[in-house]
Amino acid sequence: MNEADTRAQLVDPALKAAGWGVVEGSRVLREYRITQGRLQGAGQRGKPEIADYVLEYRNEKLAIVEAKRHDLPHTEGVMQAKQYALKMAIRFTYATNGQSLYGMDMETGSEGDITRYPTPEELWNQTHAVENAWRDRFAAIPFESVGGSFQPRYYQETAVQRVLEVIAQGRERILLTLATGTGKTFIAFQIAWKLFQARWNLSREPSRRPRILFLADRNILANQAFNAFNAFPEDALVRIAPEDIRKKGRVPTNGSIFFSIFQTFMSGAGDTPYFGDYPPDFFDFIVVDECHRGGAKDESSWRGILEYFAPAVQLGLTATPKRRDNVDTYAYFGAPVYIYSLKDGINDGFLTPFKVKQFATTIDEYIYTPDDDLLEGEIQPGKTYLEKDFNRKIVIPERERYRVKLFMSQIDQREKTLVFCANQEHAAMVRDIINQEKTSTDPLYCVRVTANDGSMGDQYLKDFQDNEKNIPTILTTSQKLSTGVDARNIRNIVLLRQINSMIEFKQIIGRGTRLYDGKDFFTVYDFVKAHHHFGDPEWDGEPLEAESTGEAAKCGNPVYLYRRPSGPSKSG
């Protein structure tokens, strides 16, 4: 009797006898695919993790069963069963050969032979020994599959469940830390869906539906979330925009799910910000997207918004683990209730691996000599100009042309590419050099997308994100595209400006991690030693290969340069 026969003739009847698949609300999920298998290259994946059985009751996965053929020891599958249970954060797991059964409690560590499978109700009560009415109400509401088109991944289910557990327990500040590209907005949607359908609110009585605020720091993020929540009734969704407030003379209050950005709430007539037009207890639940960048920072003026709405339960979403430069976020929200790293996502096959190519040239530092031509401005003889000064205090056009030629010679010029530049002027210069050096004949092959490019830049970004379109192929930017760009087919990320923190580095790397058919990896072309300074193997994992091009030839002689007039440079 092989393993398939063992399952069909011995395991399936035993599960049925215990009520699994018979008792209302119980399900037996066979051959449950936990992960996709890491991308290996050439369209191949590593072996996915597949559980023989997952037992579900009241919309919650409660146990795993790992079955082996009947002539093997019944404990043969113990380590697999434990591994899957740990990954899926499931307390109970079982190993069997169809004749004997071995049970394991991952919480207490107790394990041993048992005579039968627990019934669905028994397993529910063992998992949830302490009664909680709100937990049960949340569990009664299934995940919203958006018309059956989307099923949550295991870590997304775990994240939603962890948040709802602590809401049911009364916690007021909650944090989720998941890598870019893992679906944090989808997770926020599922949490909001369950709160909405369960009629949870601050009174803790199911007397009305909650008022939920999704708060971001960029319009692109708020708009993406608004669109992602389209399963809600149309009249439940409200996009808070300053022009609408000015037109109507008041902030919108009719609705259930509100979307806005910090900047809108901070604006208003005179010195009165719009957020003050709402009572402090107006919102029951607030989702703070990319919370490490705004409201949770002690020094941020946006912090006042979160403190004003202190009665609300507040959920912070971040893609960066706790490090020296984001401790305020973790101090405000507390320890994350769930963490899913970039390394986890890559190993599970839900994110794309990356390569790093590091470049070093002979002009990564510069000291002026009389042989060089000064075209404009003033320069300080003897001063050493470093990466942080290039294209801000000093511009050497031939250096930029050399670097562009270097990466353009190495990329497949048909692949979508993001180039991060020092500021908006630098992004314009690099855009023009790329268009001069390109093999394409399309005049819109490379465009700039920065704050100054307005609606035209936004349209270029939409076209870039459209996987059916090949033009534009390369975008140059400074700050604007370091987050919030969901373009799945990005194959190259070029760093031509200094990266100032590990958080910023992770955000930029996250632009390339999303999956796309035929995309086995993406490549970071690093001219500024960012990976050397901010590589984080614990969170990122190791790149597929860390390539160095070594010393490159000097960028031309003579060097043409000028120094910018004093004053702040624009970023965007």
ABEGO torsion letter per residue (X at the ends): XBAAAAAAAAAAAAAAAAGBGABBGBBBBBGBBABAEBBAEGGBBBBBBBBABBBBBGGBBABBBBBBBAABBAAAAAAAAAAAAAAAGBABBBBBAGABBBBBBAAAGBBEBBABBBBAAAAAAAABABBBAAAAAAAABBBBAGGGABBBBAAAAAAAAAAAAAAAAGBABBBBBBBBGAGAAAAAAAAAAAAAAAGBBAAGBBABBBBBBBBBABAAAAAAAAAAAAABBAAABBBBBAAAAAAAGBBBABEABBBBBAAAAABEBEABBAAAABBAAABABBBBBGAAABAABAABAAAAAAAAAAABBBBBBBABBBBAAAAAAAAAAEBBABBBBAAAAAAAGABBBBBBBBBBBAAABBBBBAABBBABEBBBBGBBBBAAABGAABBBAAAAAAAAAAAAAABBAABBBBBBBABAAAAAAAAAAAAAABABABAAABBBBBAAAEAAAAAAAAAAABAABAOBABBBBBAAAABGBBBAABABBBBABBBABAAAAAAAAAAAABBBBGBABBBBBBAAGAAAAABBAAAAEBBABBBBAEBBBBAEOBBBBBBBBBEBBBBX
